[in-house]
């Protein structure tokens, strides 16, 4: 039981690091696309306010929520493997 708790704690820390890196990377990619779209649209208004509005939309988007799969998928797979190992 202690080994499983230790595995879950280490796994949670590793998944948290992966989540943070993936979230920051995705946000920077979105910021780059917004800057590119701003130039393609003929530079309407201030770049910083355009990017801020775009990132606010991104924060409530489905893509942002899908990144939480970093926690859900490995945990589900681990539960399935433990169940199959012990009870199948």
C-alpha positions in Angstrom: 0.0 0.0 0.0 2.8 2.4 0.9 4.5 1.6 -2.5 1.3 2.5 -4.4 1.0 5.8 -2.5 4.6 6.6 -3.2 4.1 5.8 -6.9 1.0 8.0 -7.0 2.8 10.9 -5.3 5.8 10.7 -7.7 3.4 10.3 -10.7 1.4 13.4 -9.6 4.6 15.5 -9.4 5.8 14.3 -12.8 2.4 14.9 -14.4 2.2 18.3 -12.8 5.5 19.3 -14.3 4.4 17.9 -17.7 1.1 19.8 -17.4 2.8 23.1 -16.6 5.3 22.8 -19.5 2.5 21.8 -21.9 0.3 24.6 -20.8 3.0 27.2 -21.1 4.1 25.9 -24.5 0.5 25.9 -25.8 -0.1 29.4 -24.6 3.1 30.6 -26.3 2.1 29.0 -29.6 -1.3 30.7 -29.3 0.4 34.0 -28.6 2.6 33.6 -31.7 -0.5 32.8 -33.9 -2.3 35.8 -32.5 0.6 38.1 -33.4 0.7 36.6 -36.9 -3.1 37.0 -37.3 -2.8 40.6 -36.1 -0.3 41.4 -38.9 -2.4 39.5 -41.5 -5.5 41.5 -40.6 -3.7 44.8 -41.2 -2.6 45.6 -37.7 -6.0 46.7 -36.2 -5.4 48.5 -33.0 -2.8 47.8 -30.4 -0.9 44.4 -30.6 -0.9 43.9 -26.8 -4.6 44.4 -26.4 -5.3 42.2 -29.4 -3.2 39.4 -27.9 -4.7 39.9 -24.4 -8.3 39.5 -25.9 -7.2 36.5 -27.8 -5.6 34.8 -24.8 -8.8 35.5 -22.7 -10.8 33.6 -25.4 -8.1 30.8 -25.3 -8.4 30.5 -21.5 -12.1 29.5 -21.9 -11.6 27.3 -24.9 -11.9 23.5 -25.1 -8.2 23.2 -26.1 -7.2 24.5 -22.7 -9.4 22.1 -20.9 -8.1 19.1 -23.0 -4.6 19.6 -21.6 -6.1 18.3 -18.3 -6.0 14.9 -20.0 -2.4 14.8 -18.9 -3.8 13.9 -15.5 -6.8 11.8 -16.5 -5.4 9.4 -19.1 -2.3 8.1 -17.2 -4.4 7.8 -14.0 -7.0 5.8 -15.8 -4.5 3.6 -17.5 -2.8 2.9 -14.1 -6.1 2.0 -12.5 -6.9 -0.4 -15.4 -3.5 -2.1 -15.2 -3.7 -2.5 -11.4 -7.2 -3.9 -11.7 -6.3 -6.3 -14.5 -3.2 -7.4 -12.6 -5.0 -8.2 -9.4 -8.4 -9.3 -10.5 -8.3 -10.7 -14.0 
